[in-house]
Amino acid sequence: MPRLFPPDPDFPDGFHGERAVWEALRSQLPDEAVLFRSIPLIEGAKEREIDLLVAWPGAGIAVIEVKGGNVWKDDGGAWHVSSGGHERRIEDPAEQVQDARHLLQDYLRRRGTGPTAVASSRTTHLVALPFTEVPQGWSAPNLARTMVVDRHELGDVAARVLQAIHEHGAGHKPLSAAEAEILIDVVVSSLPRHVDSIARAAEQGAVVERLTHDQAQLLTRFLGNQSRARVIGGAGTGKTWVATAQARRLARSGKRVALVCYSRGLGRFFERLVATWPARDRPAYVGLFHDLPLRWGAEPGADDDSDYWERRLPEQLGTLAARRPAGDLFDAVVVDEAQDFSDIWWPNLLQCLRDPEHGGLYVFLDDGQRVFPRDGHDPIDLPPFELEENLRNTKQIAQLIGSMSQVAMRPRGAPGEPVRVVDVPPEDAVAAADDAVEALLGEGWDPGQVALLTTGRRHPEQRHTVELAGYQEYWDDFLAAEDVFYGHVLGFKGLERPVVVLCVNGFRDRERAREILYTGLSRAGSLLVVVGPLALVEEVGGEGVRRRLGSAQDWSPATAEVG
């Protein structure tokens, strides 16, 4: 059996093709060969990942791109894949694997004398289509048939790799055993750690996009038969994506729809998202619950007048709705983060329906994220539809927040980095969180991938930006994803970034501390850094968090290596 790196790779759901080719090569390659999986490469703005790499002493090197599902190329030269009943266009796999091969060879040349010799070894690339049949006479200008492995050739895939090296390998000589050792050292030990982390984040993003799309399509077909429904699920289960898909489906069917929420950031996200849809798919109203009565003529109130926002303005909504012509009212209302709504808001929202008793009402909520001091209950008496799979977070983060969730969740995301912990007193948490952000940027994370969220007082950068630019520009900057975002957990529900530094600098409301902590921990898609007093985090989070963070990675940003 060849040497394997890693020895026992974890193939996430949906990576059945890579698993099939890996296992075939593992069983067929000779003992002196080396088989690698998932080598991320970055050069400037270009990013590639080598799915599988074979180093074969006495022969050469083969870079392999794997495409699962049923793959084909149309008459116009575009590539497509069909999997799980869904068809989509994909990037040219031959171009992908050529780019990956060139990036690897360029990296080896830059590494010095030994790797430079490896870079001059005979090297080729192949495309493996383990579930597709490719006719023997097929070819493409940038991909000979002998550089393709189809489903009938998996049983002889090692021989196909050897043939491709001999027939198409570019280089001066076969790979020697010594050069194979150099390649192992370079690939396993020398590639910067952050490159792997960032590649994992990209993989997690692709997994999330596919899973949320599939779930939204499935669930909206189910909701198509319901005039009212409550959908509940823990953080990361895709509620927001299903909510927007349901609003879009209803609007496309000709209904007049309102898509509403409570939080400014989520409301602005809805507005920006809907603006990208065709006009026929757009709801009639998209935004904040409180902006609807203002649009219909309610008097503005002061930001610090709690009674205005909690009682008087919602009551005005019901009064104003009763005076509107039927053409201004809605056939259906979709509410995301419905746990934010108080009891007094619901009857007034129902008055916005043309048929308050039977009109469409679809609410999406997670009781574990009741971070505001109000305990409203929506007026739907039907049993809820429960989302049970965490789609957004890596397995490590999903398992952490799952230990706090009020509903069971199965992690579906890709494996990721360990949660990092910086144990400091609450008064030092903001400064330590700033250090963590700087260290992450030094590792190579893009600023637009990182958010710093506080649990207590707002970060000075957040206060400064809001005071200077106002809330709309503040949230537009977040959605542009070009710089580090500084926010508070209370305003970040329904939103996410690949990397979140959760700054536990105290809790304004200790009665809601558990909900705030749960919400903050769940905002990271790929990498979570918890900064603050570990004892307090474990006390608030309970036994599950104590157990999970007990095995987390202690991290010191001040001494972290910079890639």
N, C-alpha and C positions, 0 to 999 in steps of 0.2 A: 504494500500500500504506500502511496506517496506521503510525504510530509504535508501536513495540513495547517494552514494559518487562516482563521483560527481553527483549533482542533475540532470544535463542535459548534459551528455557527448557528445562530438563531435566525430562522427564516420567518419573518412576519407573515400574517395572513395576506394572501394575494401574491406571494412570491414563490408559488409552486413551480414555476418554470426554472428559476434559479436552483431550487432544491433538486429538481430532477436532473439537471445537467451536472451539478456538483456531485451528486451521488453516483452518477454514471462515470464521471472522471475519477472519482475516488476509488471505484472498484476496478478501473481499467489501467490507470497510469502505473508505470513501474516504480519500484521503491526509491530510485534515485531522483525521481521527479518531485516538484514542489507545486502545490495547488493553493492559491490564495483566493479569498472572497472579499469583495467590497473594499476597493482601494480608492478613496476620494483624492482628487487632484485639483488644485487651484493655481491658476496663473493669471494675475491681474483680474479682469472681470470674467474670465472664462473658468467655468467649473465643469468637471466631468467626474464620473465614477466608473472605475473598471469593475464590472460585475464579477468576472472570474479571470484569473491570470495563471497561466501554466508556464513554469520554468523547467525545461527538459534538458539536462546536461547531455552533451553529444548531439543535440539537435538545435534548440533555440528557445524563443519565448513566443507565447501566443496570448494575445489580449482578446477576450471573448465578451461580446455583448449578448445578453439573453433577453428574449421577448416571449413571454408566455401568451396564452390565449391563441386565437386563430388570427394570423397575421397575413396581410396581402398588400400588394402595391398596385394602384390603379393605373389606367392608361395615361393619366396626366403626370405620373411619377410620384404621387403622394402615397404615403404608407398609412395603413389603418390596422387597428386591432379590435377584435370582438371578444368580449369576455363577460360571463355572467349575464348575458342578455343585453349588454350595452356595447355600442360601437363608438369608437372615437379615433380621431386622426392622431398620429404619433410622428415624432421626429424620425428622419431617415436613420435607421440603425447603423448603416454602413458609415455615414458621416460621423455619428456618435462615436463609434469604436475607433475610427481613424483618428479623430481628435484626441481621444483618450490615449491611444498609443503614442501619438506625437508628444503629448504632455508628459507622459512617463519617460520617454527617451530624452526629452529636453531636461527634465529634472535630473535624470541620471548623469547627463553630460555636465551639468552644473555642480555635481557633487564631488568631482575630483577624479584622480587617476583611476582608482579601482572601478567606481561606477561608470566612468567614461568608457572603459573597456567593455563593461556589460552593455552599454548603449550601442556599441558597434556589433554586438552579437546578432545573429540572424533573428529577426522579429517579424511577426505577421499578426493579422487580426482576423477574427471570424465572427459570424453572427449565428447564434444558436436559436432555433425556433422549435422547442421540444414538443409542441402540441400542434404543429402545422405541417402539412405535406407540401413539399416543394418539388415540382417536376425536375427530372434530371437535365432537361434541355434548357432550363431557365437560367438567365443571367441578367445582370444589370451593369451599366458602364463602370460603376465603382465597386462591384461585388461579383466576383466569379462564383459559379456554382460550387466549386471545390472549397470555397470559403464560407459555405453555409452548411449547417447541420440541422436536418429536419427530424421529425418524430420517428421516422423509420431508421435513422442512423444513430440514435442514442446508444444502441447496443454496440456500436463500433466507433464511438466518439473520439477515443484516444487516437485511433488510427487516422481519423479525419484531421485531427489537430496536427499530427506528425506530417501528414501529406501536405497540409497548408503551409507548414513551416518550410518544408523542402521546396515546394513549388512557388510560393509567393513571399517567402521571408526576405526582407531587405536587411542587409548587413554583410560584414566581411567574413564571418566565421561562425561555427557552431558555438553554443554556450558551453563553457567549461564548468566542471564541478566547483572549482574555486569561485568562478564568477556567479554561480548560483547562490553560494554562501553570501557573497557580497550583496546580491539582490535581496536575499532574506533580511540581511541587516538593515539595508536601506528602507525597505518597505515596512518592516515590522517595527524597527527602532527609530528610524531617523525622520520619518514624516512627522511634522509638528502635530502635537496632540490636538490643537484646536481644529486642524483640518478635519480630523475624524468627527469631532463634535459637530462642526458645521454641516458636514455631509449627512450625519445622522439627523440633524434638524431638517435638512432638505427632504430626506426620506420620509420623516414623520409628516412633513407638510403634504407630500404626495399621498400618503396613506389617508390622512384626514380628508383631503379633498375628495378622494374616491368614495370613502365610507359615508361622508355626510351627503354627498350627491345621491348615492344609492338609497340611503335611508329616507331622505326627503322625498324622493320619487315614490317610494313604496308607501310611506305614511300619508302623503297627500292623496294618493288614490283611495286609501281607506277613509280619510276624512271627507272625500267627495260624496260619501253616502250619509254624512252626518250634518245636521243643521247647527248642532252645538256640541262642543267637545272640550274636555280638559286633558291636556297632555302634561305629564309630570316626568321629571328625570333629574338625576344628579348633575353636578357641574360637568361639562364636557360631553354631554350626551347628544348634543346637536339640536337642542330645542330652538335656538334662534334661527338656524338654517331651515328647519321645518316650518317655523312660523312665517318666514319670508316666502318660502315656496308655496305655502297655503294661501297667503295673501295674493301672490302672483297668479295662482291657478284660478282663484275666485274672480279676480279682475279680468283675466282673459276670457272667462265664461260670460262676461257682460255685466257682472254685478258691480255695484258701487260699494267700494271697500275702504275701511279705515284701518291702518296699521299703526298701533300706538304702543308707547312704553312710558316709563317715568324718567329714566336717566338721560341726561343731555348727550353723553357720549354715544350711547346706543341709538338714540334718536337721530343724531347726525350721521351715524353709520347707515341707518336705514335710508335716509335721504340720499346719501351718496350712492348707495347700492341701487336703489330703485331708479335713479337717474340714468343708469346704464342699461335699463331694460327697454324693450320696444314700448311705444306709447300705449298700445292696447293692453299691455301687461301691468301697467302702473296703477296702484290703488289711488282713489280719489284724494285721500288724506294720508300723509305719512309724517309721523313725528311724535312730539310729546303730548301726553294727555292734557296737560295744562295749557298748551298752546292752542288747542281747538277752541275753547271758549273765548280766548283772546282774539282769534281769527274771526269769530262770530260777533265781536263787539263788546266783550267784557272789559271793564275798566282795569288797567294795569295796577299792580300792587307793589309794595316795597319788598325787597328780598328778605328782610328780617321779620316780616309779618307772618308768623307761623299760622295764625288763624285764617288768614287770607288764602294761603296755599292749601291748607288741610281741609277747610270747610267752606268758606265763602265762595271761592272760585269754582270748585266742583259743583256747588249748588247752583251757581249761575249757569253752568253748562246745561243742566237739566232745564232751567227756565228758558234759556236761549233756544235750545233744541225744540221746545214746544212751540216756539214762534216761527221757526224756519219753515219754508215751503218743503213739501215732500221731496222735491228734486235735490235738496241740499243734504238730506239725511242719507243713511247708509243701509244697504241690504245686509252687510256683514261687518263685524268688527273683529280684528285679530289683535290680541294683547300679549306681548312678550314680557317676561319677568313680572308676571301677574301677582307674585307674592308681594310686590311693592305697593299694591293698591289697597286702600283702606275700605271699610264697609260702606262708608258714606259715598264713595266715588262710584260704586257699581250701579245703583239705580239711576244716577244721572247719566252715566255712560249708555245705559240701555235706552234712555230717551232719545239718543242719537240714531237709533234704528227706526226704519220706516215701520217695522212691526216689532215693538219692544218685547212682546211675549214670545214670538216665534222666529224672529230674525236671527241671522247667523251670528254666533258668538263662539270664538275659539281662543282658549286661554292656555298659555304655556308658562310653567312655573316650577320652582324648586324651593320647597319650604326650608331647606337648609341654608338658603341665601336670604333669609329675612333679616337684612342688616339695618332696616329702619324701624323705629319704635312705633310700628302700626301693625295690626294683626287682622287684616281684612280677609274675607272669604268670598270667592266668586259665587255667582248665583246658579251654577250648574250642578244639578243633582245627580247626573249620570256618573257611573263608575269611570275613573280616569283611565286613559291609555298611558301605560308606563314605558318609558325608554330605559333600557337596562344596560346599555353598552356605552362605555366611555370611548369616544371617537377622537377627541381633541388632543389628549395628553399622551406622552410616552407611558410605557407600562410602569416605570418607577413613580412618576407623578400620580398616575391614576390609582395606583395601589395606596399611596399616601392619603389622597383625598377620599378614596373609597373607605378608608378606616373611619372617616368622620361623617360620611353621607347617611342620610336617613333612609335611603333606598339602596338596594343592592345594585352594584355596577360591575360589569365584566370589562376589563381593559382590552381594547382592540388595537391600540396604537403600537408603533414600533418600539423595540427596546431603545433606551436612551442613556444619557449620562446619569450618574448618581446625583441625588439631591445634595447640594452643598450647604453647609451650615457655618455661619460666622457667629460665635457665641460672645456677645458683648452686652453690657448694660443698656437699658432703653435710652438713657441720655446720650450714649455714644453711637446709637444705631444709625442715625442719619449720616454721620461722618463715615462710619464703616461701610454703609451702603454706597456712598459716593466712591469710596476706594474700590469696592467690588465692581462698580460700573467701569471704572478706569481699567481695572485688571481684565475684565471681559473684552473691552475694546482692544487692549493690548494682545489678547489671545487671537484676535482676528474677527470677532463678531462684528457685524455691521451695526452702526448706531441705530438704524431703523428696526433692528431685530430686538432691541432691549427696552424694557420698561422698568422703572423704579416706582414701586407702589408703597405708600405708607399706610399704617393702620391707625395711627393717632393723629398728631398734628400734620398738616400738609407740608410737603417739602418746600423750602424757600423758592426753588425754581418754579414750582407749580404756581405759587402765589404771585410771583413776579410776572409770569407769562400771562395769566388770566387778567391781572390788573392792567398790563400793558396792551394786550391785544384783544381781550374779550373772549367769551366762551366759544363762539363759533370758530374763530381762527385757531384757538387752542386745540379744539377737536379736529379741525381740518389738518393741522400739523401732525396730529397723531395718525390720522388716516393716510397721510402722505407717506408715512413710514420712512422718513429720511433722517431722523435724528432720535436720540434717546428721549423717551417720553417719561415725564414726571407726573405722577397722579396719585390718587387715593383709592383705596379698595372700594369705598362707597360709590364712586363714580365709574368704576371699571367693570361692573357686572355685565355679562353678555359679550365682553370684549376679550382680546387675548394678544399676546406677542410670543414669539418663539422663546425668548429669554425674559424671565421676570426676576428682579431682585426685590423680594418682599421684606420691607423695612419694618420690623415690629418695634415701633417706637411708642408703645402704649396703646390703650383702647379708650376712646371717648366714652363708650357705654359698655361697662363690664358685663351687663346682662346680655349684650349682643356680641360679646367677644368671640364666642365660638363660631358664630355665623360669619363674622368678619374674617376670622382666620381661615375658615374653610373656603370662603370666596377668594381670598387672596392667594392661597396655595394653589388654587385651580386655574389661575390665569395664565400660567406658563405652558406652552405647547411642548417644548423640547428640553429646556434647562431651567431649573428652579434653584435660586439661591436665597436661603432664609437668613436674615441678618437681625440679630437681637438677642434677648435673654432666652437661652434654650430652655431653662427651667420654666419660664412663663409660657412659652410655646407649648411645651409638653403638658403643663397644667391645664391650659385652655383646651388643647386638642384631645386630651384624654389618652387612655392606654394605647389605642391604635397608633396615634401619632408618636407617642413615646417609643413604641417598639420600632416603628419605621425609621424615625430619626436617630435612633440608637445605632443604626448601621449606616447612617448617612456619612458623607465625606466631609470631615472637618477641613476648613479652607481658610487660608490666611491671604487675603488679596494683596497685602503689602509685600509679601514675599513670593507671590505667584510668578511662575515663569511666563515670559512674554514670547509669543511665537514670532 
